[in-house]
Amino acid sequence: MSNLPFEFTHGGYIKEESLRKRIALRPPTTEAGIDVETDFDYLFPDLARNPDSLLPADNNQDIIAKLKDLGEKIIDANQPEPEVTNSNIPPVYTYWGQFIDHDITANTDRAVTDLQTDITKDDFTPLSPDFVIDKLKNLRRPTFDLDSVYGDGPTLDPKNPTEAKDFYQQNDPVKLKIGQNAEQNANGGTIPGVKIPPENDLSRDLPRNNRIAAIADSRNDENLIVAQFHTAFLRFHNAVVDWVRKNEPYNAKNNKKLFVRSQNLVRWHYQWLVINDFLKTVTTPGTVDSILRYGPRFYYPRNGNVFMPLEFSVAAYRFGHSMIRAAYDYNRNFTDQPGALTDATFGLLFSFTGKGDIGGRPPGPGPSNTLPFNWIIEWDRFVDKQKAARRQRNSARKIDTHLAFPLSDLINEGNDEQPPIRELLKHLAKRNLLRGYFLSIPTGQSLAKKLGVTLLTVEELKKGNSEELNKALEHFLEKTPAWYYVLKESEVRANGDSLGEVGSRIVAETIIGLIKNDPSSYINKRHFFFEVWNPSLGVKLPNGAQIRTISDFLKFAGVLPA
């Protein structure tokens, strides 16, 4: 596998020659390469090797064409999103899920020379599972250690600089750099709109070098919401450093001890919230508690090593794509309410990032060098479960088989290609379906049988579909692509307000299994030899409250007013 800097796009697809050109133009020290390879494998390798559990491989051109047709039919029309598409899940969980994905997995979509071919071919042949396991490598450690934030850590000994040294502050090397929001545009002109509370806090952008985010994973600057979420992690870490200095001076005697203690607290809070807030919100009630009590039934290390299941990364965990809205109640400047400057559309949320040239389009220049103050997110519009329960704009879309129209035309994807490859790479639904076929992901029915879950009936698979969608689905009623099956199961059995049983079990078992099998995780850290680490043992808000929800996390980071 070629030794390229660690850079990916949404879905991860980058052709190597395009990446080399981008790297040549990119300023130095904007992204620390994390040189790691870990294993992908199948959660159920017996299914992946059983032709009866897979889509047919002998008439591949026909299957490819029909998968593309199915992908086309699950994209909504280009019109305002009706309230029936809204779930009771707040929008933050969509982008928190994306952040998690970037922290534990990369490479399932990237063009990899060792795989010899890719989904842009009209006649590709599904790869054998043994070939996939041998050649496809995860370029992340699946350990929830936040290497997407920390890289390989700060330089505490000048004689041994780290790759990530430029992500950390010079005067206080245990703290991460934070970017400053622009009060004027690049030409010194006025930026319209009002400031976002707290108005005097304009340290709410990623650190940038010539507009490009200086962070360990470029994917976290591909849309503005995940970029602001990553910024919250930078701020949370720095706030934890301050808290340790004030409340645990014995852990702040030197920079190494201080950094290790602070990093551990950040990681443990993150891991605890992933299980007890994120997973419990997006999975079927009781699933998480059952796995925590009795342990995973299906996920366990292979040959003593943790691995990333392909059924998770290529199929089940892509449920978040269906939660993406075409536009958001983003802040008081960009919303659908009276007096706003304009709506916070999907396109604008991708433009106001380094990859979007901060409001322009490459080769730019855009109007600002850093994120302008009027685009700071108002997190209270993204985290409130009571607002989300009203099923209006302050909710994510349902987890179902109806995807927002902009996902058929990803603005940062495929721009260096010629038709029809360009259109394919811009179409997220087609890419997901083709990638599952290419990597021999077992069908939804075979996964349900293996998990002991009642299969979706033909009537359930067709329920609520348009005539056009059911026509495209007709070819896959007995063998349904796993990604589509997971979405449909949620739609008909959970009203789109959580994953169904198949999706819940694969997602929760994988995440909890990875955390349980990490010796340094919070689950394996005990207090006084008997109590598992929990938020009562971590940092506290100024009023003494514990960090038990994502809202608490954002408040401690200072990006959500208390």
N, C-alpha and C positions, 0 to 999 in steps of 0.2 A: 504494500500500500504506500502511495507516495507521501512524502513528508511535507505536507502543506500546513500553513497556519490554520488555527482552529476557527474557521468562519463558515457559517451556514445561513440559509435563508429560511423563510416559512416553509415547513415541510422538508427542509434540508436539501433540496435539489440544487446543486451547483455543478456545472461542467468544469473540469479542471482547468481548461485553457482560459475560461472566463474568470475563474478565481485568480489565476496567475496575473492576469491583466489588472484586476482590481487591487491585488496586493501591491503591484508595482506603483500604483498611483496613490496608495494609502499612506498617510503620515506615519512615521515610526512610533513605536510604543503606544499604540492604541488598543492592542489586544494581546494578552499573554497566551501563547500556545500551551495547551495542557496535553502533554504527550502521554496518552494513556490508551490502551486497547483492552477492553473487557469483552466477555462473551455474550452473544445473542444465542438463544436456544429456543426450542419449542416447549411450552408448558406441557403439551401432550405430544411427544415425538411419535408415539404409536399412531396417532391420528394423522399427523403430517406425512407419514410413510404409507398410509393406507389410501389407495386411489378412491375407495368408496366414500372417504371423508373429505374429498377435495372436488373442486370443479374439474370437469373433464380437461385433460391436457392434450388429447389426440386431435381435437378440432379447435385448436387454439385461436386461429384467426376469427372464427365465428364467435367464440366466447369473448374475445377482445372487443369485437364490434358491439356485441350485446351489452357488455359491461359499460362501454362508453355511452350507449343509448340510455341505460339505467341511470348513469351519473347525470346525464343531461336532464332527465325527467324529475330528479329530486331537488332541483334548484327552483326556488320561487320566482315568480314573475317580477319584473322590475317595477315595483309599485310600493306604496307605503305599507309597512308591516301591520297587519290587523292584530288586535289584542288577543285573538285566539292562539297566536303563536307564542305568547308569553308564558313563562313558567313562574313558580314561586321561589326561584333561586335568584339571589342578587347577582348582578353582573360581575362582581369581583371574582366569583368562582370560575368564570370562564378563563380569565387571564392569570389567576393563581394556578389553575390547571396547566396553562401554557408554561408558566415559570417552572413548575415542577417537572414537566416534560423536559425542558431544556437542562435542568439540573441533573437528570439521571439517564438521559438517552440522546443519542445523535447518530445519524448515519443510515437510517432505514430508507431514506429517499435519495441520498446523495449518489451521484454517478461514481461508481467505484470500478476502477480498471479491472480489478480481480474478478468482478462479476461478469465481465465480458459483454454484457448487453444491458439494456434498460427498457423502461416502459414506454419510451418514445417510439419504439419499433412496432409496426402493425402486425408483426408475426412472431413476436418473442415467444419463447417456450418457457413455461414455468420451471423454475430451478428445483433440483432435487434437494430435499431437506439436508442431506449430508453435505452437499456443496454449499448451501447457505450457511450452515453452522461453521464450516471450515473457513469460508472466505469473508463473510460479513462480520465486521467487528464494531462493537459499540465504542464510540469515542468519548464516552463519559464513564465515570465510576458510578454504578447504580447504588449509591450509599447515602443519599440525602446529606452530603457533607458541604453543600453550597460551594463547590469549586467554581461554579458559574459566577459567584460573587468574589471569592477570595483568590482565584487562580492558585498559584503555588505559594502564596503568602507574602508578607512584607519582608523587606531587607532589614534585618536587625543587626547583621554583621556586614559592614561595608566590604569586607574581603570576600564575602559570599553572596553577591546580589542574586535576587530571585528574578524570574521572568516577569513577575507581576509587580515589580518594584515601583513602577510609575503609577500604579493604581492607588498608592498609599501617600499620605501627606508627608511632606519633607520635615516639617517642624514637629510632627507628632506621628511617627511612623507606624504606630499600632492602629491608627485611624485611616479609614478610606476617604479618598477624595470625593467631594460632592460638587456638582456643577452649579453655576449661577445662572439664573434666568435673566433674559435680556429685558431691559426697560426701554430700549430704543432699538429700531431695526439696524441692520448692518450699515445703512447710509446715514444713521443719526436721526432718522425720522420718527414720528410718533406712532406708537402701537395702539390700536383702538381697544376699547373694552376697559373693564375694571379689574382691580387686583383681587386675588383669591385669599380669603382669610387663612392664616394670619397675614395681613397685608405687608408687614415688614419682613417677612421671611421669603427671600428670593433665592434660597439655596435648595431648590427643588427640581434639579435637572441632573442627568447623568454627567459625569466629567467628560469633557470633549477635547479633542485635538483636531483643529480645523474641521469642526462640526461632527467628526466621527467619534462615537462613544468609546472612551477608554475603559472597556469592561472585558471580562474574561469570556463572554459569549456574545457575539454580535447579534444573535437572534433576539436578544432582549432589548434591542433597539429597532425592531422591525415594525412595531406599531406603538403608538404613544401610550396606551394603557399599560402594556407590559413593561415599557420603559419607565413609567412612573412607579410601577410596582417594584421594579429593580431598584429604583432610587430610594424607595422606602426601606429596602434591605440595607442599603449603604448607611442610611440615617439610623436605622435600628442598631446596627453594629456600633456606630459611634456613640449612640446614647448608652449602650450597654457598657462601653469602655468607661464613660463618665460615671455610671452607676457603680461599677466595680471599684473605681478609685475612691468614691465616696463611702461606699458601704462595706467594702472588703479590702481595706488597705493592705492586709497581709498577702493578698493576691496581686498587688500592684507594686511589689518591691523592685521589679525590673521589667523591661518591656516584653521580654519573652514570656514571663509568667503571666503578665497582664494580658497579652494577646491570646495566649492559649486559653486562659479562663474565659475571656470575653467571647472568643470564637466558639467555645464549647457551649456557653449559655445561649448564644444565638442559634446554634445548630439544634440544641435540645428543644428550645421553644418552637422552632420551625417544625421539627419532626413531630412534636406533640400536637401542634395545631393541624398539621397535615392529616393525622389520624383522627383527632377528636373534633375537628371543625370541618375541614375540607371533605374528608371521606364520609363522615356522618351526614353531610349535607347532600352529597351527590349519589349515595348508594341507598339501596333498600333498607328501611329501618331494621335494626337488629343484626345486620350483616357484620358490621365492624365489631360490635360487642361479642358476637359469637366467635369470631376469629381471635380476638384478644384473649378470650377465656379458654378456648379449646385448642388454639393454634391453627395455622393454615392446614388445610386438608390436601392441597394439591401443589403448592409452591414449596420447594425445598432445594437447598444447594445441590449442584451437580459436581461430583468429584471434589467435594469440599469447598467449592467456590460458588458465590452468588452469580446469577446471570440475569439478563433481561429477556423475559419471554416475548417472543414475536407475536403471539396472540394478543398480548397487552399492547405493545408499541405500534403494531401495524393495524390493529383492528379495534379492540375494546376501548383503549384510552383515547382514541380519536373521536370519542363521543362529544368532546368539547367543541368540535367544529360546528355541530348543529346548534350550539348555544350562542353563537356569534350573531350580534345584531347588525343591521345595515346602518344604524345611526343610534346615538346615545344621548341621554340627558347628562352631558359631560361636565359642564360647569355653567355658571350664570352667563357666560359669554357665548357658549356654544351649546345650544339646546333647541328644542322645538317650541319653547315658550315665548310669549310676546316680549319684545325688547332685546332679544338675542342678536348677536352679529350675524350668525348663520347656524345651521344645524351641524352637529358633530358627526359628519358622515364617515363611513368606512374609509373612503378615499383620503379625507383630511387626516384621519387618525394614522394613516400610513405615511402621509406627507410630512407631518411635523415630528420627524425623527431624523437621525443622521443619514439613514438610507434614503430618506425622502428629501434630503438636503434642507431640512428645517423649514419646510413650507414651500420649497421649490420642487423641481424634479431634476435629477442628475442629467446633464453636467452642471446645472444650476447657473449662477448662485441663487439660493433662496433668499428670502427677505431678512433672515436673522442668522446669527452665528451660533447662538444657543437657543434653547426653548424660550419663546417669549412669555412674559408673565401672564398674558391672557389665556394661555393654554395649560396652566397648572391644573391638575385634576382636583375636583371636589369629591373626596372619597365618601362623604356621607351619602352621596347619590348612588353609590355602588355597593354598599355593604349592609344596608338596612333590610332585614328580613320582613319587617312589617310592610314596608313600601313594596317590596317584591311580591308579597302575597296579594296585593291589589292587581297584579298581572298587568301593569302598565309599563312605562318606559324604564322604570327602575328595577327591572327584572331581566334576567337572561332569557333567551328564547328557549322553548321546550327542547328537551332531548328527544328528537324525533327524526323522521325521514324527510323533513322539509327544511332545506338550507337557504340562508339569506342569499339574495341575488348577487351581491358583490363577490361571493366565493366562486363564482364562475368566471371572474376576471380579476385575478390577483395582480395588483398594479406593479408590484416589485418582482414579479416572476416572469421568466421566459422572454424577457425583452431583447436578449441577444440572439434569439432563435428566429428561424423562418417558419411561416405557416407550413403544415398544420401543427408542428411541434410546439410553436409558441402558444397556440390556443389550448393544447393539452396541458402544458405546464401551468397555465393560468387558471385551469379549472380544477378546483380542489377535490370535488366529488369523484371525477373521473380518475384522478391520480390515486386517491385512496382505494378505489375498487381495483384498479389495475395493479397497484402495488401488492395488494393482498393475493391476487392471482399469481403474480410473478414470484412471490416468496412462499407459495404453497401453504397459505394459511387455511386451516380446516374450516369447513362451512359452519354456519351458525347452528344447524341441526346437530351436527356431530359434536360440537362443543356442549350443547344443552344435554345431550345424552350422557356424555362423559361426566358432567357435573351433577347429573341426577335431577335435572330441571324439566318440567313438562314442556314439550315442544310447542312452538307457535303453530297454530292450525293454518290451513290455507286461508280460511276466512279472516283470521287475525292478520295475516300477511297482507291481505288485500284491503283491510278495513281503513276507511277514510282516504283512500287513494283516489287520484283522478283516473279517468279512463285511460289516459295516455301512460300514466305510471304503471297501472296494472298490466297494460299491454307489454311494457318493457320488462316487468317483473315476471311475466308468465314463464319465461325460460329458467327462472331461478326459484320456483316455488318449493321444489323438493331439496335443492341444494342452493342455499342462500348465502351470498358472501357474508362473512362474519361481521364486518363493519356495519353493513346495512341491517343485519339481523339484530345486532345490539341496539341500534337506534329504534327499530320497529318494536322490539320487545319493550323498551321504555315507553314508547308512544301508546301502545295498546294495553299495557299492564300496570303502568305507573303514571299515566296521564302526562308523561313528559317531565314530571317533577322530580324524578330521580332515575337512575339506571334501573333496569329490571334485574332479575336474579342472575342471569348469565353474565351480563356486564358488571354487576356489582361484585360477584364472586371473583372474577378475573382481576378487576381493578383493585379491589381491597386486598385479596390474597397476595398479589404482587407487591403492592406498596408496604403492607404490614410485614410480609415475608422478608423483604429487603431490609427493613428497619430492625426486625427481630434478629436477623443474622449478621448485623453489623455490631461487632463488640463494643464500639465506641458510641453507639446510639443511646438515647435517653432510656430506652427500655432495659438496657443492660447496665445502667448506672444506678446503684442503690445507695440510699442514705442510711447511715448507721446499720448497714448490712441487711436491712430487711425491707425498706420502703423504696419502691421504684421512683426515680426522679419524676417530679410533676411540677406544675407552675408555682405551687406554694414554695418551692425551693429555688425559684428563679428571681428575675428582676421584678420590680413592682412599679406600678404607676404612682405618681406623686401622692394620690389619696390612699395608697396602700393596696389598691386592687391588683389582683393577679392578671397575668396575660393568658386569657382563656378563649378568646375569639380573635378573628382576624381584625376586628375593629379595635380591640385592645392593643394588638400589635402595631397598628397604624397610629394609634394615639401615642404610644410610647416612642415611636419614631418621630413624632411631632408633625406628621403630615395630615392628621385628622384631628381637628380641635376637640379637646376633651369636653 
